[in-house]
Amino acid sequence: MVGAGDQPDLLVGIDFGMTYTGNAARSERYITDYGLATSIGHSQIRNENASKIAYAQDNAVARWGFLCDENNEPDEQDQVVQSFKIYLDQDSIDAARRAGIDDMPLVEEAKRLVADYLRQVYIHIKKSIEASTGPWCDKKVDFIFTMPTTWTSQKILKDFEEAIHRAGFGSENSSKHSATLELTEAEAAAVFVVANPPVHFEAGDILLVCDAGGGTTDLGLVQIFDAKLPSLEQLAAVSGVGIGSTMIDTAFQLLVRQRIKTYPDILPPETPHKLAESTTFQSIKHNFGTAYAFQAQYKMGLNMGQDLTHPGLRIERGKMLLSRYDLALIAPFISGDRS
């Protein structure tokens, strides 16, 4: 049994995801939850932040999270970086290169990006909690991070831990603060579902969890030992595959890039990225499997006026045309069969 002296003053959970990063804090000693919400615009508040970071021309961090979104009017000179988590894995870098993607960071650069981003997360958490509790330097604080089930290499885990500590987690007072990798993302998802049940759970129930994220899809099979605590027992080894929503976006960008390569002077170089982030493409992706997602042809606006028509690029009145067959070409990239 954990004694009162061993119990942390604060328990902080961080789920660093490919597209979003969530965090939560709780004091078991005082039975208090601390709000770590982020404001978006003037009305929205979310308990997560976008996994994006922007650098100024002098390479200093200019913004992070939702502040990197276009509707926040960023400086056009700033470089916005995202989806960098996956490049901690050398296998992911090699796979991207084989698929024809060459604008990705090396592992060492990915470690710097992760550390810079998590540094901003750390500052946000610190400010949010200290606003309620006062300075936390002398408090016992445990930071718990989740990790993808596909990260089985000790080198990846070591690189991630190094980035975490460089960001400030556990380093402000090493005798009081600690930062550990404890749960896979599938295990964390199972705990969340049981703690916030959409249906009534009882002891003995078996739960199959599918955590479909931005970079990986993780599966877990657990049995509920106590639904109130919650307490879970793992029935099968947690498994995962390197398939996620950002890979679909990347594959689509590659598809568009290959098309416009034949006529390089017609469209701006950022067109593939902008189309992948467009409401139209995201709607197609999110509605996959429905009648809407199986149209014979899709029209995607380029925001270049209706006068632009180019048969070679299949552009009509300022809209790029994509067939159902075009989108089907993404499937081999996602499944891993890129031959």
Backbone torsions as a table, in degrees:
resi	resn	phi	psi	omega
1	MET	NA	139.7	179.8
2	VAL	-79.2	124.8	179.2
3	GLY	-76.0	164.2	-178.4
4	ALA	-61.4	-33.7	-179.2
5	GLY	-71.1	-23.6	-180.0
6	ASP	-88.5	-14.2	-177.3
7	GLN	-72.7	131.8	-179.5
8	PRO	-69.4	150.4	172.8
9	ASP	-69.2	-34.6	-178.6
10	LEU	-138.4	137.1	174.6
11	LEU	-118.3	118.6	-175.7
12	VAL	-119.1	125.0	178.9
13	GLY	-105.9	135.2	179.3
14	ILE	-129.2	122.8	176.0
15	ASP	-110.8	93.6	-178.5
16	PHE	-81.8	106.2	-176.6
17	GLY	-105.3	170.6	179.9
18	MET	-67.1	-40.2	-177.5
19	THR	-104.7	-37.3	-179.6
20	TYR	-136.9	155.4	177.1
21	THR	-125.0	123.0	179.5
22	GLY	-105.8	154.1	176.7
23	ASN	-150.1	153.9	179.2
24	ALA	-151.5	152.1	-179.3
25	ALA	-137.4	144.3	-178.6
26	ARG	-149.5	144.9	172.0
27	SER	-109.2	107.1	177.6
28	GLU	-67.8	-30.1	-178.3
29	ARG	-65.9	-39.2	-177.9
30	TYR	-109.6	5.9	179.5
31	ILE	48.8	57.3	-177.8
32	THR	-131.8	134.6	172.5
33	ASP	-101.3	140.2	-178.7
34	TYR	-111.2	131.6	-179.8
35	GLY	-74.9	128.2	178.9
36	LEU	-122.3	31.4	-174.3
37	ALA	-67.7	155.9	178.1
38	THR	-118.3	133.5	178.1
39	SER	-81.4	139.3	176.3
40	ILE	-123.9	114.0	-177.9
41	GLY	66.4	-140.1	-175.0
42	HIS	-105.6	-12.8	-172.0
43	SER	-129.7	-27.6	-175.2
44	GLN	-88.6	140.6	174.0
45	ILE	-133.5	129.0	-178.4
46	ARG	-132.5	150.6	179.0
47	ASN	-90.9	35.8	177.6
48	GLU	-153.8	169.8	177.6
49	ASN	-141.2	152.6	179.3
50	ALA	-66.9	139.0	178.6
51	SER	-83.8	68.9	179.9
52	LYS	-134.0	152.0	176.1
53	ILE	-145.0	142.8	-178.4
54	ALA	-119.7	137.8	179.7
55	TYR	-113.5	138.9	174.4
56	ALA	-77.2	176.7	-177.3
57	GLN	-63.7	-26.2	178.4
58	ASP	-86.7	10.4	177.5
59	ASN	73.7	10.6	174.7
60	ALA	-83.7	149.7	178.3
61	VAL	-66.7	122.9	-178.5
62	ALA	-96.4	-43.0	-178.8
63	ARG	-153.5	171.5	176.4
64	TRP	-152.2	166.2	175.3
65	GLY	61.6	-141.3	-176.0
66	PHE	-65.3	-18.2	177.6
67	LEU	-67.1	-13.5	178.2
68	CYS	-83.9	-9.8	-178.9
69	ASP	-66.6	150.3	-175.3
70	GLU	-61.9	-34.0	-177.1
71	ASN	-72.2	-2.6	174.7
72	ASN	-95.1	12.7	175.2
73	GLU	51.8	59.8	178.6
74	PRO	-69.7	159.3	174.4
75	ASP	-65.1	127.2	-177.0
76	GLU	-62.5	-19.4	-179.9
77	GLN	-80.7	-16.0	-179.1
78	ASP	-73.4	146.9	177.9
79	GLN	-103.2	116.5	179.5
80	VAL	-92.7	128.7	-178.6
81	VAL	-119.8	138.6	178.2
82	GLN	-148.4	173.8	179.3
83	SER	55.8	31.6	-176.4
84	PHE	-87.7	-14.2	-178.6
85	LYS	-58.8	-41.1	-174.7
86	ILE	-63.6	-23.2	-175.4
87	TYR	-84.6	7.5	166.1
88	LEU	-70.8	-17.6	-177.6
89	ASP	-100.8	113.2	-179.1
90	GLN	-58.8	-34.3	178.6
91	ASP	-61.2	-36.6	179.2
92	SER	-68.1	-38.4	177.5
93	ILE	-63.6	-45.4	-179.9
94	ASP	-62.4	-40.6	-179.8
95	ALA	-65.5	-39.5	179.4
96	ALA	-64.5	-40.4	179.1
97	ARG	-65.7	-39.6	178.2
98	ARG	-63.7	-29.3	-179.6
99	ALA	-82.8	-3.6	178.0
100	GLY	98.0	9.8	179.2
101	ILE	-97.6	121.0	-175.4
102	ASP	-118.2	-2.2	-177.3
103	ASP	-100.6	54.1	178.0
104	MET	-120.7	152.3	-177.9
105	PRO	-75.3	158.0	170.6
106	LEU	-75.2	169.5	-177.9
107	VAL	-58.3	-43.6	-178.9
108	GLU	-63.1	-39.3	177.3
109	GLU	-67.8	-39.0	177.7
110	ALA	-61.8	-38.4	177.9
111	LYS	-61.8	-39.2	178.8
112	ARG	-66.9	-42.6	179.4
113	LEU	-62.9	-44.4	179.1
114	VAL	-62.3	-44.9	-179.8
115	ALA	-63.7	-42.9	179.2
116	ASP	-62.7	-43.8	-179.4
117	TYR	-66.4	-48.7	-178.7
118	LEU	-64.9	-25.7	174.4
119	ARG	-61.4	-40.3	177.8
120	GLN	-68.1	-37.6	176.3
121	VAL	-62.8	-42.8	179.9
122	TYR	-61.0	-45.3	-179.5
123	ILE	-62.3	-41.3	179.5
124	HIS	-62.6	-47.1	180.0
125	ILE	-62.8	-45.5	-178.9
126	LYS	-58.9	-48.8	-179.6
127	LYS	-63.3	-42.1	-177.7
128	SER	-63.5	-44.3	-177.8
129	ILE	-75.0	-43.4	-178.4
130	GLU	-65.6	-22.6	175.6
131	ALA	-64.9	-24.5	179.8
132	SER	-101.0	-32.7	-171.3
133	THR	-110.3	-13.6	-170.3
134	GLY	85.9	-177.0	-177.1
135	PRO	-52.4	137.4	-177.9
136	TRP	-107.3	4.2	-174.2
137	CYS	-54.7	-41.7	-176.2
138	ASP	-94.5	4.8	176.0
139	LYS	-88.0	153.5	175.6
140	LYS	-82.4	114.4	-175.7
141	VAL	-124.0	126.2	176.3
142	ASP	-110.1	120.3	175.2
143	PHE	-100.2	125.2	-178.7
144	ILE	-117.5	123.9	-179.8
145	PHE	-107.5	145.6	170.9
146	THR	-89.6	166.0	179.7
147	MET	-146.3	149.1	177.7
148	PRO	-65.4	147.1	177.9
149	THR	-69.4	-19.6	-179.8
150	THR	-77.5	-12.1	178.9
151	TRP	-83.7	81.4	-179.0
152	THR	-97.0	-16.8	-179.5
153	SER	-75.4	133.9	178.0
154	GLN	-64.7	-29.0	179.5
155	LYS	-65.7	-43.4	178.7
156	ILE	-61.4	-46.3	-179.1
157	LEU	-63.1	-39.0	178.0
158	LYS	-65.8	-41.8	178.2
159	ASP	-62.9	-41.2	179.5
160	PHE	-65.5	-44.1	178.3
161	GLU	-61.6	-39.2	178.4
162	GLU	-62.3	-43.8	178.8
163	ALA	-64.3	-38.8	178.6
164	ILE	-59.8	-46.8	-178.5
165	HIS	-71.1	-35.1	176.1
166	ARG	-63.7	-29.7	180.0
167	ALA	-73.9	-16.7	178.0
168	GLY	118.7	-13.7	-178.8
169	PHE	-68.2	118.9	178.2
170	GLY	84.2	-5.4	-174.1
171	SER	-102.1	-13.2	-178.5
172	GLU	-67.1	-36.8	174.7
173	ASN	-149.5	92.0	-172.0
174	SER	-63.9	-19.9	178.6
175	SER	-82.5	-17.5	-177.4
176	LYS	-116.3	-29.8	-175.7
177	HIS	-105.4	140.8	177.0
178	SER	-137.8	151.4	177.6
179	ALA	-133.7	123.6	-174.9
180	THR	-136.7	155.4	171.0
181	LEU	-98.0	113.7	-172.5
182	GLU	-121.9	-35.5	-175.2
183	LEU	-120.8	140.8	167.6
184	THR	-74.0	162.2	-178.4
185	GLU	-64.0	-32.4	177.5
186	ALA	-67.9	-40.7	178.3
187	GLU	-65.1	-41.4	178.5
188	ALA	-63.5	-38.8	178.7
189	ALA	-64.3	-39.5	179.2
190	ALA	-64.1	-43.4	178.7
191	VAL	-61.8	-42.7	-179.4
192	PHE	-62.9	-43.5	-178.5
193	VAL	-62.6	-42.8	-179.1
194	VAL	-71.1	-35.0	178.9
195	ALA	-74.4	-25.1	179.1
196	ASN	-128.1	67.0	-168.5
197	PRO	-69.0	129.1	173.4
198	PRO	-75.7	-21.4	174.8
199	VAL	-135.5	170.3	-179.2
200	HIS	-76.6	126.2	176.1
201	PHE	-107.5	148.9	175.7
202	GLU	-130.0	160.8	176.8
203	ALA	-57.9	134.4	-179.4
204	GLY	99.6	-16.9	177.8
205	ASP	-65.3	145.5	178.5
206	ILE	-108.5	134.5	-174.0
207	LEU	-123.0	124.2	173.4
208	LEU	-99.1	121.1	-175.8
209	VAL	-110.2	130.2	172.7
210	CYS	-121.2	110.8	179.5
211	ASP	-102.7	95.7	-178.7
212	ALA	-91.2	104.3	-175.1
213	GLY	-108.2	-164.6	-178.1
214	GLY	-75.8	-33.1	-175.9
215	GLY	-114.5	-27.7	-178.0
216	THR	-140.3	161.4	171.7
217	THR	-119.5	116.6	-173.5
218	ASP	-110.8	139.8	179.6
219	LEU	-119.8	142.8	177.8
220	GLY	-147.2	145.7	177.4
221	LEU	-124.8	115.5	-175.4
222	VAL	-131.4	156.3	174.3
223	GLN	-114.4	137.6	-178.0
224	ILE	-81.4	118.0	178.4
225	PHE	-86.9	-42.5	177.1
226	ASP	-146.4	114.1	-175.6
227	ALA	-74.2	-17.1	-176.3
228	LYS	-83.7	-32.6	-172.8
229	LEU	-68.6	-50.4	-8.8
230	PRO	-84.0	155.4	177.8
231	SER	-128.7	128.2	-174.2
232	LEU	-126.0	152.4	174.7
233	GLU	-122.8	128.4	-179.1
234	GLN	-76.9	127.1	-177.7
235	LEU	-96.2	-26.3	-179.5
236	ALA	-143.0	152.9	179.7
237	ALA	-58.8	132.7	178.6
238	VAL	-66.4	135.3	-179.1
239	SER	-129.8	160.9	179.9
240	GLY	-155.6	160.0	176.7
241	VAL	-129.7	150.1	-177.3
242	GLY	-80.3	58.1	178.9
243	ILE	-126.2	126.8	-179.8
244	GLY	-155.3	173.4	-174.0
245	SER	-63.8	-33.5	-179.7
246	THR	-70.3	-25.7	176.4
247	MET	-69.4	-32.9	175.1
248	ILE	-64.8	-43.1	177.8
249	ASP	-61.2	-44.1	-179.1
250	THR	-63.8	-42.1	179.2
251	ALA	-64.1	-38.1	178.3
252	PHE	-66.7	-41.2	177.1
253	GLN	-60.0	-40.8	178.9
254	LEU	-62.7	-39.6	178.3
255	LEU	-60.6	-47.7	-179.6
256	VAL	-67.1	-40.1	-178.8
257	ARG	-61.3	-40.5	179.2
258	GLN	-65.3	-34.7	179.8
259	ARG	-68.8	-47.0	-173.9
260	ILE	-79.3	-9.5	-179.9
261	LYS	-63.2	-28.6	-179.3
262	THR	-70.7	-28.7	179.7
263	TYR	-127.2	73.5	-169.2
264	PRO	-68.4	-15.0	-174.1
265	ASP	-101.3	7.0	-176.2
266	ILE	-90.5	-46.1	-175.8
267	LEU	-114.6	149.1	177.7
268	PRO	-65.6	153.0	-175.3
269	PRO	-63.2	-22.0	-178.4
270	GLU	-84.3	3.0	-177.4
271	THR	-56.0	-48.4	-179.6
272	PRO	-56.6	-42.9	-179.2
273	HIS	-65.5	-44.2	-178.1
274	LYS	-65.9	-39.0	177.9
275	LEU	-66.1	-38.8	179.8
276	ALA	-64.9	-31.2	-179.6
277	GLU	-92.5	-1.0	-176.8
278	SER	-68.2	154.7	178.0
279	THR	-60.1	-36.7	-178.3
280	THR	-62.8	-50.8	-178.3
281	PHE	-67.2	-41.9	179.7
282	GLN	-62.7	-34.2	177.2
283	SER	-67.7	-40.9	176.8
284	ILE	-60.7	-44.8	-178.6
285	LYS	-64.0	-46.7	-175.9
286	HIS	-70.5	-24.0	-179.0
287	ASN	-101.5	17.1	-179.4
288	PHE	-57.2	132.9	-179.0
289	GLY	99.8	-13.5	177.4
290	THR	-95.8	173.1	180.0
291	ALA	-61.3	-35.3	-179.0
292	TYR	-61.3	-36.4	-175.0
293	ALA	-80.2	-2.3	-178.4
294	PHE	-117.2	34.5	173.2
295	GLN	-68.0	155.2	178.5
296	ALA	-72.0	-29.7	-177.2
297	GLN	-149.7	144.6	178.5
298	TYR	-121.2	147.0	177.4
299	LYS	-118.1	123.2	-176.6
300	MET	-117.9	117.4	-177.8
301	GLY	-64.7	141.1	-178.6
302	LEU	-105.6	-4.2	-178.3
303	ASN	56.1	40.4	179.8
304	MET	-125.3	16.4	179.1
305	GLY	87.8	157.7	-176.6
306	GLN	-81.4	-6.1	-179.4
307	ASP	-76.8	-15.3	-177.1
308	LEU	-80.4	115.3	173.4
309	THR	-135.7	130.6	-178.1
310	HIS	-147.5	105.3	-178.1
311	PRO	-58.4	-38.0	-178.3
312	GLY	-63.1	-37.4	178.2
313	LEU	-91.3	-0.7	-176.9
314	ARG	55.4	54.8	176.4
315	ILE	-114.5	127.7	177.1
316	GLU	-126.4	121.7	176.3
317	ARG	49.7	46.7	175.1
318	GLY	80.4	10.6	179.8
319	LYS	-127.2	133.4	176.8
320	MET	-83.2	133.9	-179.6
321	LEU	-96.5	132.1	178.0
322	LEU	-130.4	131.8	180.0
323	SER	-92.5	168.3	176.0
324	ARG	-61.8	-32.8	177.8
325	TYR	-65.6	-39.9	178.4
326	ASP	-57.0	-46.9	-177.9
327	LEU	-69.8	-27.0	177.8
328	ALA	-66.4	-21.6	179.0
329	LEU	-68.0	-16.0	179.4
330	ILE	-72.6	-29.3	-172.9
331	ALA	-54.7	-44.7	179.4
332	PRO	-61.2	-34.5	179.5
333	PHE	-64.6	-41.3	-176.6
334	ILE	-69.9	-41.6	-175.1
335	SER	-74.8	-15.0	-179.1
336	GLY	97.6	-8.0	178.6
337	ASP	-90.9	87.9	-175.2
338	ARG	-102.9	17.3	-178.7
339	SER	-71.0	NA	NA
